Amino acid sequence: MPPKDTALERILNQAIHFEEDSYQFYTKAMPMVKRPHIKDVLQELANQEVKHKQRLQSLLAGNTEAIIAIPRQTKIEDLKLAEYLVAKPLDEQASFQDVLIVAMQREKSSHDFYATMAGIAEGAEAKQLFEFLAQEELTHKNKVESLYDEVLYKDF
């Protein structure tokens, strides 16, 4: 008999897909930037997306112990730059600024998705995982927005 396709399983599979897309975005964006420390930030973000995917897969497989062991983070400041900047599709001509704007908006969307899922999750493990992932995505958004502020706003 095939496994039951619950709403939580569909949500987790969608979240896994989001994490895979984010990983692909960061790895494809790396060649578009010239500064090594910025490439390092993008690589770090890509690596964190892999960890998120692994946690989601653990929950999907029923491994709640991996979820319960998630450490709590401190409150992250939201600079809210993504809410005011307009992204354009990335191509070979994309600037560093273009990459950062798309990245911060992707992280905002991920944060919003996980925060919504945490609000409607019925199981404690799922709720805890979604809260953790929402906080992680806000951390990523803050990192990208801070980089944008440091590199692009420094002249203002």
Secondary structure by P-SEA (a helix, b strand, c coil): ccccccaaaaaaaaaaaaaaaaaaaaaaaccccccaaaaaaaaaaaaaaaaaaaaaaaaaaccccccccbbbbccccccccccccccccccccccaaaaaaaaaaaaaaaaaaaaaaaaccccaaaaaaaaaaaaaaaaaaaaaaaaaaacccccc
